[in-house]
């Protein structure tokens, strides 16, 4: 036997081409992964559909009750929404509405934007009311709307608690006065301590302006239960911040009934 015959036989037995591992079938793995994804995604899609539907219905009801020209933006937070609907209480609901009109002749100040953050929102058995356990809100009151409500042209002052008013006198001259804004009970905004900052104001004009600014503006076109906490003058208008507990949103029909009886509650969800 040749001295290299044994070595040749060994090397031939371990040729790479002859030691191929068995090919595995990966199809069952792909099917299993797909089934798992379906189990995860289908409930999410169903829950998202339920959330979109309740958001749409809430927006429609709010628009009808508040008589806004467009539907507000509504976002129901928290997952899953289906369990919240089953319990009858939505944990967190955010609503942003625009151009809420003035409520009546006694409160002729529209709200440019109202942003609501509601906690534990549930509806009544007869669907005429929705009640939030607590809520915070921010209302924007534009300077053109304030000017229409008060008379003089209103603009931002030099301080966060101050606005300016430009008044045209019967003589043709105009003056500029500054007045502070503050919160009164009953969701009212007061204008106090006005001072002339430009032009000459005769005494009769000073008395007239004092009478004008003595009358506070009351916010009526907001949901019942919200209380005005602060008001700040910004570049875009007055920013009113409100909060409250047991905040009630009324249906449009219930709101009209209350209006006939002299009630001052507003809103709808």
PELINCOR-V410333 format. One record per pair of residues at least 12 apart in sequence whose ideal C-beta (glycine too) atoms are under 10 Angstrom apart, sorted by the first residue. I is the first residue (numbers start at 1). J is the second residue. D is the distance in whole Angstrom. If there is no record, write none. Layout:
i=I j=J d=D
i=I j=J d=D
This chain:
i=43 j=79 d=10
i=43 j=80 d=7
i=43 j=82 d=8
i=44 j=79 d=8
i=44 j=80 d=8
i=46 j=80 d=9
i=46 j=81 d=10
i=46 j=82 d=7
i=47 j=79 d=7
i=47 j=80 d=5
i=47 j=81 d=5
i=47 j=82 d=5
i=47 j=83 d=9
i=47 j=84 d=10
i=47 j=85 d=10
i=48 j=79 d=9
i=48 j=80 d=10
i=48 j=81 d=8
i=49 j=81 d=9
i=49 j=82 d=10
i=50 j=76 d=9
i=50 j=80 d=8
i=50 j=81 d=5
i=50 j=82 d=5
i=50 j=84 d=9
i=50 j=85 d=6
i=51 j=74 d=10
i=51 j=75 d=9
i=51 j=76 d=5
i=51 j=77 d=9
i=51 j=78 d=9
i=51 j=79 d=9
i=51 j=80 d=9
i=51 j=81 d=4
i=51 j=82 d=9
i=51 j=84 d=9
i=51 j=85 d=9
i=51 j=90 d=10
i=52 j=74 d=10
i=52 j=76 d=9
i=52 j=81 d=9
i=53 j=76 d=10
i=53 j=81 d=9
i=53 j=85 d=9
i=54 j=74 d=8
i=54 j=76 d=6
i=54 j=81 d=7
i=54 j=84 d=9
i=54 j=85 d=7
i=54 j=90 d=7
i=54 j=93 d=9
i=55 j=71 d=10
i=55 j=72 d=10
i=55 j=73 d=9
i=55 j=74 d=4
i=55 j=75 d=7
i=55 j=76 d=6
i=55 j=81 d=9
i=55 j=90 d=10
i=55 j=93 d=9
i=55 j=94 d=10
i=55 j=95 d=9
i=56 j=71 d=8
i=56 j=74 d=8
i=57 j=74 d=9
i=57 j=269 d=10
i=58 j=71 d=9
i=58 j=72 d=8
i=58 j=74 d=5
i=58 j=75 d=10
i=58 j=76 d=8
i=58 j=90 d=9
i=58 j=93 d=7
i=58 j=95 d=7
i=58 j=118 d=10
i=58 j=121 d=9
i=58 j=123 d=10
i=58 j=130 d=8
i=58 j=249 d=9
i=58 j=268 d=10
i=58 j=269 d=6
i=59 j=71 d=4
i=59 j=72 d=5
i=59 j=73 d=7
i=59 j=74 d=5
i=59 j=95 d=8
i=59 j=97 d=9
i=59 j=269 d=9
i=60 j=72 d=10
i=60 j=74 d=9
i=60 j=268 d=10
i=61 j=74 d=10
i=61 j=123 d=9
i=61 j=127 d=9
i=61 j=130 d=8
i=61 j=249 d=8
i=61 j=251 d=7
i=61 j=252 d=8
i=61 j=268 d=6
i=61 j=269 d=6
i=62 j=74 d=7
i=62 j=95 d=6
i=62 j=97 d=6
i=62 j=100 d=10
i=62 j=114 d=10
i=62 j=116 d=9
i=62 j=130 d=9
i=62 j=223 d=10
i=62 j=249 d=7
i=62 j=267 d=8
i=62 j=268 d=6
i=62 j=269 d=5
i=63 j=97 d=8
i=63 j=252 d=10
i=63 j=268 d=9
i=64 j=251 d=8
i=64 j=252 d=5
i=64 j=253 d=10
i=64 j=255 d=10
i=64 j=268 d=6
i=65 j=130 d=10
i=65 j=223 d=9
i=65 j=249 d=7
i=65 j=250 d=7
i=65 j=251 d=6
i=65 j=252 d=5
i=65 j=253 d=9
i=65 j=254 d=9
i=65 j=255 d=6
i=65 j=266 d=8
i=65 j=267 d=6
i=65 j=268 d=2
i=65 j=269 d=7
i=66 j=95 d=10
i=66 j=97 d=6
i=66 j=99 d=10
i=66 j=100 d=5
i=66 j=101 d=8
i=66 j=103 d=10
i=66 j=111 d=9
i=66 j=114 d=8
i=66 j=221 d=7
i=66 j=222 d=9
i=66 j=223 d=9
i=66 j=249 d=9
i=66 j=252 d=9
i=66 j=255 d=9
i=66 j=266 d=7
i=66 j=267 d=6
i=66 j=268 d=6
i=66 j=269 d=9
i=67 j=99 d=10
i=67 j=100 d=8
i=67 j=101 d=6
i=67 j=103 d=9
i=67 j=221 d=9
i=67 j=252 d=8
i=67 j=255 d=10
i=67 j=266 d=10
i=67 j=268 d=9
i=68 j=97 d=5
i=68 j=98 d=7
i=68 j=99 d=6
i=68 j=100 d=6
i=68 j=101 d=7
i=68 j=110 d=10
i=68 j=111 d=9
i=68 j=114 d=9
i=69 j=98 d=8
i=69 j=99 d=6
i=69 j=100 d=10
i=69 j=101 d=8
i=70 j=97 d=8
i=70 j=98 d=7
i=70 j=99 d=7
i=71 j=97 d=8
i=71 j=98 d=10
i=72 j=94 d=10
i=72 j=95 d=5
i=72 j=96 d=6
i=72 j=97 d=4
i=72 j=98 d=7
i=72 j=100 d=9
i=72 j=113 d=10
i=72 j=114 d=8
i=72 j=115 d=9
i=72 j=116 d=9
i=72 j=269 d=10
i=73 j=94 d=8
i=73 j=95 d=7
i=73 j=96 d=5
i=73 j=97 d=8
i=73 j=98 d=9
i=73 j=115 d=9
i=74 j=93 d=7
i=74 j=94 d=7
i=74 j=95 d=5
i=74 j=96 d=8
i=74 j=97 d=9
i=74 j=116 d=9
i=74 j=269 d=9
i=75 j=92 d=9
i=75 j=93 d=7
i=75 j=94 d=5
i=75 j=95 d=8
i=75 j=96 d=9
i=76 j=90 d=6
i=76 j=91 d=8
i=76 j=92 d=7
i=76 j=93 d=5
i=76 j=94 d=8
i=76 j=118 d=10
i=76 j=121 d=9
i=77 j=90 d=9
i=77 j=91 d=7
i=77 j=92 d=4
i=77 j=93 d=7
i=77 j=94 d=7
i=77 j=117 d=10
i=77 j=118 d=10
i=78 j=90 d=8
i=78 j=91 d=5
i=78 j=92 d=6
i=78 j=93 d=9
i=84 j=120 d=10
i=84 j=121 d=9
i=84 j=122 d=10
i=87 j=122 d=9
i=88 j=121 d=10
i=88 j=122 d=5
i=88 j=123 d=8
i=88 j=125 d=10
i=89 j=119 d=10
i=89 j=120 d=5
i=89 j=121 d=7
i=89 j=122 d=5
i=89 j=123 d=9
i=89 j=131 d=10
i=89 j=132 d=10
i=89 j=133 d=9
i=90 j=118 d=8
i=90 j=119 d=9
i=90 j=120 d=7
i=90 j=121 d=5
i=90 j=122 d=7
i=90 j=123 d=9
i=90 j=130 d=9
i=90 j=132 d=9
i=90 j=269 d=10
i=91 j=118 d=9
i=91 j=119 d=7
i=91 j=120 d=6
i=91 j=121 d=8
i=91 j=133 d=10
i=92 j=117 d=8
i=92 j=118 d=7
i=92 j=119 d=6
i=92 j=120 d=8
i=92 j=121 d=8
i=92 j=132 d=10
i=93 j=116 d=8
i=93 j=117 d=8
i=93 j=118 d=4
i=93 j=119 d=8
i=93 j=120 d=9
i=93 j=121 d=5
i=93 j=130 d=9
i=93 j=132 d=8
i=93 j=135 d=9
i=93 j=269 d=8
i=94 j=115 d=8
i=94 j=116 d=7
i=94 j=117 d=6
i=94 j=118 d=7
i=95 j=114 d=8
i=95 j=115 d=7
i=95 j=116 d=4
i=95 j=117 d=8
i=95 j=118 d=7
i=95 j=121 d=10
i=95 j=135 d=10
i=95 j=137 d=9
i=95 j=223 d=10
i=95 j=249 d=9
i=95 j=269 d=7
i=96 j=113 d=7
i=96 j=114 d=7
i=96 j=115 d=5
i=96 j=116 d=7
i=96 j=117 d=10
i=96 j=138 d=9
i=97 j=111 d=8
i=97 j=112 d=10
i=97 j=113 d=7
i=97 j=114 d=5
i=97 j=115 d=8
i=97 j=116 d=8
i=97 j=139 d=10
i=98 j=111 d=9
i=98 j=112 d=7
i=98 j=113 d=5
i=98 j=114 d=8
i=98 j=115 d=10
i=98 j=140 d=9
i=99 j=111 d=8
i=99 j=112 d=7
i=99 j=113 d=8
i=99 j=114 d=10
i=99 j=142 d=10
i=100 j=112 d=8
i=100 j=113 d=8
i=100 j=114 d=6
i=100 j=139 d=8
i=100 j=221 d=5
i=100 j=222 d=8
i=100 j=266 d=9
i=100 j=267 d=9
i=101 j=221 d=7
i=102 j=145 d=8
i=102 j=148 d=9
i=102 j=149 d=8
i=102 j=220 d=8
i=102 j=221 d=6
i=103 j=218 d=9
i=103 j=219 d=9
i=103 j=220 d=4
i=103 j=221 d=4
i=103 j=222 d=9
i=103 j=255 d=10
i=103 j=259 d=9
i=103 j=264 d=8
i=103 j=266 d=6
i=104 j=220 d=7
i=104 j=221 d=9
i=104 j=259 d=8
i=104 j=264 d=9
i=104 j=266 d=10
i=106 j=218 d=8
i=106 j=220 d=7
i=106 j=264 d=9
i=107 j=149 d=9
i=107 j=187 d=10
i=107 j=188 d=10
i=107 j=217 d=8
i=107 j=218 d=5
i=107 j=219 d=7
i=107 j=220 d=4
i=107 j=221 d=7
i=107 j=264 d=9
i=107 j=266 d=9
i=108 j=145 d=9
i=108 j=148 d=7
i=108 j=149 d=5
i=108 j=217 d=9
i=108 j=220 d=9
i=108 j=221 d=10
i=109 j=139 d=10
i=109 j=141 d=6
i=109 j=142 d=10
i=109 j=145 d=6
i=109 j=146 d=7
i=109 j=148 d=8
i=109 j=149 d=5
i=109 j=150 d=9
i=109 j=189 d=9
i=109 j=217 d=6
i=109 j=218 d=8
i=109 j=219 d=7
i=109 j=220 d=8
i=109 j=221 d=8
i=109 j=238 d=10
i=110 j=141 d=8
i=110 j=142 d=8
i=110 j=144 d=10
i=110 j=145 d=5
i=110 j=148 d=9
i=110 j=149 d=9
i=110 j=221 d=7
i=111 j=137 d=10
i=111 j=139 d=5
i=111 j=140 d=7
i=111 j=141 d=7
i=111 j=142 d=9
i=111 j=145 d=8
i=111 j=219 d=8
i=111 j=220 d=10
i=111 j=221 d=6
i=111 j=222 d=7
i=111 j=237 d=10
i=111 j=240 d=8
i=112 j=139 d=8
i=112 j=140 d=4
i=112 j=141 d=7
i=112 j=142 d=5
i=112 j=143 d=10
i=112 j=144 d=9
i=112 j=145 d=7
i=112 j=236 d=8
i=112 j=237 d=6
i=112 j=238 d=10
i=113 j=138 d=8
i=113 j=139 d=7
i=113 j=140 d=4
i=113 j=141 d=9
i=113 j=142 d=9
i=113 j=236 d=9
i=113 j=237 d=9
i=113 j=239 d=10
i=114 j=137 d=6
i=114 j=138 d=7
i=114 j=139 d=5
i=114 j=140 d=8
i=114 j=221 d=9
i=114 j=222 d=7
i=114 j=223 d=9
i=114 j=226 d=10
i=114 j=240 d=9
i=114 j=242 d=9
i=114 j=267 d=10
i=115 j=136 d=9
i=115 j=137 d=6
i=115 j=138 d=5
i=115 j=139 d=8
i=115 j=140 d=8
i=116 j=132 d=8
i=116 j=135 d=6
i=116 j=136 d=8
i=116 j=137 d=5
i=116 j=138 d=8
i=116 j=139 d=10
i=116 j=222 d=9
i=116 j=223 d=7
i=116 j=226 d=9
i=116 j=242 d=9
i=116 j=247 d=8
i=116 j=249 d=9
i=116 j=267 d=9
i=116 j=269 d=9
i=117 j=132 d=9
i=117 j=134 d=9
i=117 j=135 d=6
i=117 j=136 d=5
i=117 j=137 d=7
i=117 j=138 d=9
i=117 j=243 d=9
i=118 j=130 d=9
i=118 j=131 d=10
i=118 j=132 d=4
i=118 j=133 d=8
i=118 j=134 d=8
i=118 j=135 d=5
i=118 j=136 d=9
i=118 j=137 d=9
i=118 j=223 d=9
i=118 j=247 d=7
i=118 j=249 d=9
i=118 j=269 d=8
i=119 j=132 d=6
i=119 j=133 d=5
i=119 j=134 d=5
i=119 j=135 d=7
i=119 j=136 d=9
i=119 j=245 d=9
i=119 j=247 d=9
i=120 j=132 d=6
i=120 j=133 d=4
i=120 j=134 d=7
i=120 j=135 d=10
i=121 j=133 d=8
i=121 j=135 d=9
i=121 j=247 d=9
i=121 j=249 d=8
i=121 j=269 d=7
i=123 j=249 d=9
i=123 j=251 d=10
i=123 j=269 d=8
i=124 j=248 d=9
i=124 j=250 d=10
i=124 j=251 d=9
i=124 j=254 d=10
i=126 j=251 d=9
i=126 j=254 d=9
i=127 j=251 d=7
i=127 j=254 d=10
i=128 j=249 d=10
i=128 j=250 d=7
i=128 j=251 d=4
i=128 j=252 d=10
i=128 j=253 d=7
i=128 j=254 d=5
i=128 j=255 d=9
i=128 j=257 d=9
i=128 j=268 d=9
i=129 j=224 d=9
i=129 j=248 d=6
i=129 j=249 d=7
i=129 j=250 d=6
i=129 j=251 d=7
i=129 j=254 d=7
i=129 j=265 d=10
i=129 j=267 d=10
i=129 j=268 d=9
i=129 j=269 d=9
i=130 j=223 d=9
i=130 j=247 d=9
i=130 j=248 d=7
i=130 j=249 d=4
i=130 j=250 d=8
i=130 j=251 d=9
i=130 j=267 d=9
i=130 j=268 d=8
i=130 j=269 d=4
i=131 j=224 d=10
i=131 j=225 d=9
i=131 j=246 d=6
i=131 j=247 d=7
i=131 j=248 d=6
i=131 j=249 d=8
i=131 j=269 d=9
i=132 j=223 d=8
i=132 j=225 d=8
i=132 j=226 d=10
i=132 j=244 d=9
i=132 j=245 d=8
i=132 j=246 d=8
i=132 j=247 d=4
i=132 j=248 d=8
i=132 j=249 d=8
i=132 j=269 d=8
i=133 j=245 d=7
i=133 j=246 d=7
i=133 j=247 d=8
i=134 j=225 d=9
i=134 j=243 d=7
i=134 j=244 d=7
i=134 j=245 d=5
i=134 j=246 d=8
i=134 j=247 d=7
i=135 j=223 d=7
i=135 j=225 d=7
i=135 j=226 d=6
i=135 j=242 d=8
i=135 j=243 d=7
i=135 j=244 d=6
i=135 j=245 d=8
i=135 j=246 d=9
i=135 j=247 d=4
i=135 j=248 d=10
i=135 j=249 d=10
i=136 j=226 d=9
i=136 j=229 d=9
i=136 j=241 d=8
i=136 j=242 d=7
i=136 j=243 d=5
i=136 j=244 d=8
i=136 j=247 d=9
i=137 j=222 d=7
i=137 j=223 d=8
i=137 j=226 d=6
i=137 j=227 d=10
i=137 j=228 d=10
i=137 j=229 d=10
i=137 j=240 d=8
i=137 j=241 d=7
i=137 j=242 d=4
i=137 j=243 d=7
i=137 j=244 d=8
i=137 j=247 d=9
i=138 j=239 d=6
i=138 j=240 d=7
i=138 j=241 d=6
i=138 j=242 d=8
i=139 j=187 d=10
i=139 j=219 d=7
i=139 j=221 d=9
i=139 j=222 d=7
i=139 j=226 d=9
i=139 j=228 d=9
i=139 j=231 d=9
i=139 j=237 d=10
i=139 j=238 d=8
i=139 j=239 d=8
i=139 j=240 d=4
i=139 j=241 d=8
i=139 j=242 d=7
i=140 j=234 d=8
i=140 j=236 d=6
i=140 j=237 d=5
i=140 j=238 d=7
i=140 j=239 d=6
i=140 j=240 d=8
i=141 j=154 d=10
i=141 j=181 d=10
i=141 j=189 d=8
i=141 j=217 d=8
i=141 j=219 d=8
i=141 j=231 d=8
i=141 j=233 d=10
i=141 j=236 d=10
i=141 j=237 d=5
i=141 j=238 d=4
i=141 j=239 d=8
i=141 j=240 d=6
i=142 j=154 d=9
i=142 j=236 d=7
i=142 j=237 d=4
i=142 j=238 d=8
i=143 j=155 d=6
i=143 j=156 d=7
i=143 j=163 d=8
i=143 j=164 d=10
i=143 j=233 d=9
i=143 j=234 d=10
i=143 j=235 d=9
i=143 j=236 d=8
i=143 j=237 d=5
i=143 j=238 d=8
i=144 j=237 d=9
i=145 j=237 d=8
i=145 j=238 d=9
i=146 j=163 d=8
i=146 j=165 d=9
i=146 j=181 d=10
i=146 j=189 d=9
i=146 j=191 d=10
i=146 j=217 d=8
i=146 j=237 d=7
i=146 j=238 d=7
i=147 j=165 d=8
i=147 j=166 d=9
i=149 j=215 d=10
i=149 j=217 d=6
i=150 j=163 d=10
i=150 j=165 d=7
i=150 j=179 d=10
i=150 j=191 d=8
i=150 j=212 d=7
i=150 j=213 d=8
i=150 j=215 d=8
i=150 j=217 d=7
i=151 j=165 d=9
i=151 j=167 d=8
i=151 j=168 d=10
i=151 j=209 d=10
i=151 j=212 d=6
i=152 j=164 d=9
i=152 j=165 d=4
i=152 j=166 d=6
i=152 j=167 d=5
i=152 j=168 d=8
i=152 j=174 d=10
i=152 j=175 d=10
i=152 j=176 d=9
i=152 j=177 d=8
i=152 j=179 d=10
i=152 j=209 d=8
i=152 j=212 d=8
i=152 j=213 d=9
i=153 j=165 d=7
i=153 j=166 d=4
i=153 j=167 d=8
i=153 j=168 d=9
i=153 j=174 d=9
i=153 j=176 d=9
i=154 j=166 d=8
i=154 j=179 d=9
i=154 j=181 d=10
i=154 j=191 d=9
i=154 j=233 d=9
i=154 j=237 d=9
i=154 j=238 d=9
i=155 j=176 d=9
i=155 j=233 d=9
i=155 j=235 d=10
i=155 j=237 d=10
i=156 j=233 d=5
i=156 j=234 d=7
i=156 j=235 d=6
i=156 j=236 d=9
i=156 j=237 d=8
i=156 j=238 d=9
i=157 j=177 d=10
i=157 j=178 d=5
i=157 j=179 d=8
i=157 j=180 d=8
i=157 j=181 d=9
i=157 j=197 d=9
i=157 j=233 d=6
i=158 j=178 d=7
i=158 j=197 d=9
i=158 j=233 d=9
i=159 j=178 d=9
i=159 j=180 d=8
i=159 j=181 d=10
i=159 j=232 d=10
i=159 j=233 d=7
i=160 j=181 d=9
i=160 j=230 d=10
i=160 j=231 d=9
i=160 j=232 d=5
i=160 j=233 d=6
i=160 j=234 d=8
i=160 j=239 d=9
i=161 j=179 d=10
i=161 j=180 d=5
i=161 j=181 d=6
i=161 j=182 d=7
i=161 j=192 d=10
i=161 j=230 d=9
i=161 j=231 d=8
i=161 j=232 d=7
i=161 j=233 d=7
i=162 j=178 d=6
i=162 j=179 d=7
i=162 j=180 d=5
i=162 j=181 d=7
i=162 j=191 d=10
i=162 j=193 d=9
i=162 j=194 d=10
i=162 j=195 d=10
i=162 j=233 d=6
i=163 j=177 d=10
i=163 j=178 d=7
i=163 j=179 d=6
i=163 j=180 d=8
i=163 j=181 d=6
i=163 j=191 d=8
i=163 j=194 d=10
i=163 j=231 d=10
i=163 j=233 d=5
i=163 j=237 d=10
i=163 j=238 d=7
i=164 j=176 d=6
i=164 j=177 d=7
i=164 j=178 d=5
i=164 j=179 d=8
i=164 j=194 d=10
i=164 j=197 d=7
i=164 j=198 d=9
i=164 j=233 d=9
i=165 j=177 d=5
i=165 j=178 d=8
i=165 j=179 d=7
i=165 j=191 d=8
i=165 j=194 d=7
i=165 j=197 d=10
i=165 j=209 d=8
i=165 j=212 d=9
i=165 j=213 d=8
i=166 j=198 d=8
i=166 j=199 d=9
i=167 j=196 d=10
i=167 j=199 d=9
i=167 j=201 d=8
i=167 j=205 d=7
i=167 j=208 d=9
i=167 j=209 d=7
i=167 j=212 d=9
i=169 j=199 d=8
i=169 j=200 d=9
i=169 j=201 d=8
i=169 j=202 d=8
i=169 j=204 d=10
i=169 j=205 d=6
i=169 j=208 d=10
i=170 j=204 d=10
i=170 j=205 d=9
i=171 j=200 d=10
i=171 j=202 d=9
i=171 j=205 d=9
i=173 j=199 d=6
i=173 j=200 d=7
i=173 j=201 d=9
i=173 j=202 d=10
i=173 j=205 d=10
i=174 j=198 d=8
i=174 j=199 d=6
i=175 j=196 d=6
i=175 j=197 d=8
i=175 j=198 d=6
i=175 j=199 d=3
i=175 j=200 d=7
i=175 j=201 d=5
i=175 j=202 d=10
i=175 j=205 d=7
i=175 j=206 d=10
i=175 j=209 d=9
i=176 j=195 d=10
i=176 j=196 d=7
i=176 j=197 d=5
i=176 j=198 d=4
i=176 j=199 d=6
i=176 j=201 d=10
i=177 j=191 d=10
i=177 j=194 d=5
i=177 j=195 d=6
i=177 j=196 d=5
i=177 j=197 d=6
i=177 j=198 d=8
i=177 j=199 d=9
i=177 j=201 d=7
i=177 j=205 d=10
i=177 j=206 d=9
i=177 j=209 d=6
i=177 j=213 d=8
i=178 j=193 d=9
i=178 j=194 d=7
i=178 j=195 d=5
i=178 j=196 d=8
i=178 j=197 d=5
i=178 j=198 d=9
i=179 j=191 d=5
i=179 j=192 d=6
i=179 j=193 d=6
i=179 j=194 d=4
i=179 j=195 d=8
i=179 j=209 d=9
i=179 j=212 d=10
i=179 j=213 d=6
i=180 j=192 d=5
i=180 j=193 d=5
i=180 j=194 d=8
i=180 j=195 d=9
i=180 j=213 d=10
i=180 j=233 d=9
i=181 j=216 d=10
i=181 j=217 d=10
i=181 j=230 d=10
i=181 j=231 d=5
i=181 j=232 d=8
i=181 j=233 d=6
i=181 j=238 d=7
i=181 j=240 d=10
i=182 j=216 d=9
i=182 j=230 d=9
i=182 j=231 d=7
i=183 j=216 d=9
i=183 j=227 d=9
i=183 j=228 d=5
i=183 j=229 d=7
i=183 j=230 d=6
i=183 j=231 d=6
i=183 j=240 d=8
i=183 j=241 d=9
i=183 j=242 d=10
i=184 j=216 d=5
i=184 j=217 d=10
i=184 j=218 d=9
i=184 j=228 d=8
i=185 j=216 d=10
i=185 j=227 d=9
i=185 j=228 d=9
i=186 j=216 d=8
i=186 j=218 d=6
i=186 j=219 d=9
i=186 j=220 d=10
i=186 j=227 d=9
i=186 j=228 d=8
i=186 j=264 d=9
i=187 j=216 d=10
i=187 j=217 d=10
i=187 j=218 d=6
i=187 j=219 d=5
i=187 j=220 d=8
i=187 j=222 d=7
i=187 j=226 d=7
i=187 j=227 d=7
i=187 j=228 d=5
i=187 j=240 d=9
i=187 j=242 d=8
i=187 j=264 d=9
i=188 j=215 d=10
i=188 j=216 d=4
i=188 j=217 d=7
i=188 j=218 d=5
i=188 j=219 d=7
i=188 j=228 d=7
i=188 j=231 d=10
i=189 j=216 d=6
i=189 j=217 d=5
i=189 j=218 d=8
i=189 j=219 d=7
i=189 j=228 d=7
i=189 j=231 d=6
i=189 j=238 d=7
i=189 j=240 d=7
i=190 j=213 d=8
i=190 j=214 d=9
i=190 j=215 d=9
i=190 j=216 d=5
i=190 j=217 d=8
i=190 j=231 d=9
i=191 j=209 d=10
i=191 j=212 d=8
i=191 j=213 d=4
i=191 j=214 d=8
i=191 j=215 d=8
i=191 j=216 d=7
i=191 j=217 d=8
i=192 j=213 d=7
i=192 j=214 d=9
i=192 j=216 d=9
i=193 j=213 d=9
i=194 j=206 d=9
i=194 j=209 d=6
i=194 j=210 d=7
i=194 j=212 d=9
i=194 j=213 d=5
i=194 j=214 d=10
i=196 j=209 d=9
i=217 j=238 d=9
i=218 j=264 d=9
i=219 j=231 d=10
i=219 j=240 d=7
i=219 j=242 d=8
i=219 j=266 d=9
i=220 j=264 d=6
i=220 j=265 d=9
i=220 j=266 d=6
i=221 j=266 d=5
i=221 j=267 d=8
i=222 j=240 d=9
i=222 j=242 d=7
i=222 j=244 d=10
i=222 j=247 d=9
i=222 j=265 d=10
i=222 j=266 d=6
i=222 j=267 d=7
i=223 j=242 d=9
i=223 j=244 d=8
i=223 j=247 d=5
i=223 j=248 d=7
i=223 j=249 d=5
i=223 j=250 d=8
i=223 j=265 d=8
i=223 j=266 d=7
i=223 j=267 d=3
i=223 j=268 d=8
i=223 j=269 d=8
i=224 j=244 d=9
i=224 j=246 d=9
i=224 j=247 d=7
i=224 j=248 d=5
i=224 j=249 d=8
i=224 j=250 d=7
i=224 j=255 d=10
i=224 j=258 d=9
i=224 j=263 d=9
i=224 j=264 d=8
i=224 j=265 d=4
i=224 j=266 d=7
i=224 j=267 d=6
i=225 j=242 d=9
i=225 j=243 d=10
i=225 j=244 d=4
i=225 j=245 d=7
i=225 j=246 d=5
i=225 j=247 d=4
i=225 j=248 d=5
i=225 j=249 d=9
i=225 j=265 d=8
i=225 j=267 d=9
i=226 j=240 d=10
i=226 j=241 d=10
i=226 j=242 d=4
i=226 j=243 d=7
i=226 j=244 d=5
i=226 j=245 d=10
i=226 j=247 d=6
i=226 j=248 d=10
i=226 j=266 d=10
i=226 j=267 d=9
i=227 j=242 d=6
i=227 j=243 d=7
i=227 j=244 d=5
i=227 j=245 d=9
i=227 j=247 d=10
i=228 j=240 d=6
i=228 j=241 d=8
i=228 j=242 d=5
i=228 j=243 d=9
i=228 j=244 d=10
i=229 j=241 d=5
i=229 j=242 d=6
i=229 j=243 d=6
i=229 j=244 d=9
i=230 j=242 d=9
i=230 j=243 d=10
i=247 j=267 d=8
i=247 j=269 d=10
i=248 j=265 d=7
i=248 j=266 d=10
i=248 j=267 d=7
i=248 j=268 d=10
i=248 j=269 d=9
i=249 j=265 d=9
i=249 j=266 d=9
i=249 j=267 d=5
i=249 j=268 d=5
i=249 j=269 d=4
i=250 j=263 d=9
i=250 j=265 d=6
i=250 j=266 d=7
i=250 j=267 d=6
i=250 j=268 d=6
i=250 j=269 d=9
i=251 j=267 d=10
i=251 j=268 d=6
i=251 j=269 d=9
i=252 j=268 d=6
i=253 j=268 d=10
i=254 j=268 d=8
i=255 j=267 d=8
i=255 j=268 d=7
